[in-house]
């Protein structure tokens, strides 16, 4: 079958199939005399394995390891279980980080007046970042970052920025 058919049957786009071939995740497809790639049932099965592993959030490197374990009939299932449980820990960490991002963004949005004035705690928070690409969970609480409870550097109380009257 051609790449389009393999793509349809496996759920993996033709572009990703070519990428997986270029990175060595899957072997290069055989070629017909016309130069078109040719895939068989085993290739489609492997692509389905990769598709499911990607759906579960495994990286290409992890999938490469999983494929090697899948093909190794002498491996212990404990190796696979350890990988899966390690991935569970990483996914839980990501969930925690995402929840912290939601909390931070919610606090920032709650304190933004969303009106015609230029003052914006969201932009102030973004501009006050100490390190590029710092993790949200490592940064101080949003209230502390844009000075709630203390006078703003322009002399505007934080309450005034969130829609209250200026003093």
Residue pairs with C-beta under 8 A, 6 or more apart in sequence:
1 9
1 38
1 39
1 40
1 44
2 36
2 37
2 38
2 39
3 14
3 17
3 18
3 29
3 36
3 37
3 39
4 14
5 39
6 12
6 14
6 17
6 37
6 39
6 43
6 44
6 47
7 13
7 14
7 17
9 44
9 48
10 17
10 44
10 47
10 48
10 50
10 51
11 47
11 48
11 51
12 20
12 47
12 48
12 50
12 51
17 26
17 47
20 26
20 47
20 50
20 60
21 27
21 28
21 29
23 60
24 64
25 50
25 60
25 63
25 64
25 67
26 43
26 46
26 47
26 50
29 37
29 38
29 39
29 43
30 37
30 38
31 37
31 38
32 38
39 47
46 67
49 66
49 67
49 70
50 63
50 67
53 62
53 63
53 66
54 63
56 87
57 87
57 91
58 66
58 87
62 83
62 87
65 83
66 80
66 83
69 75
69 79
69 80
69 83
96 137
97 135
97 136
97 137
100 136
100 137
101 136
104 136
104 139
104 142
107 141
107 142
107 143
108 121
108 122
108 125
108 142
108 146
109 122
110 162
111 121
111 142
111 146
111 148
111 158
111 161
111 162
112 120
112 121
112 122
112 161
112 162
113 119
113 120
113 161
113 162
113 163
114 163
115 163
117 161
119 156
119 161
120 161
121 142
121 146
121 158
121 161
121 162
124 145
124 146
125 142
125 145
125 146
128 145
128 146
129 139
130 139
139 145
143 149
146 158
147 153
147 158
148 158
149 158
150 158
151 157
152 158
152 161
156 166
156 167
157 164
157 166
157 167
160 166
160 167
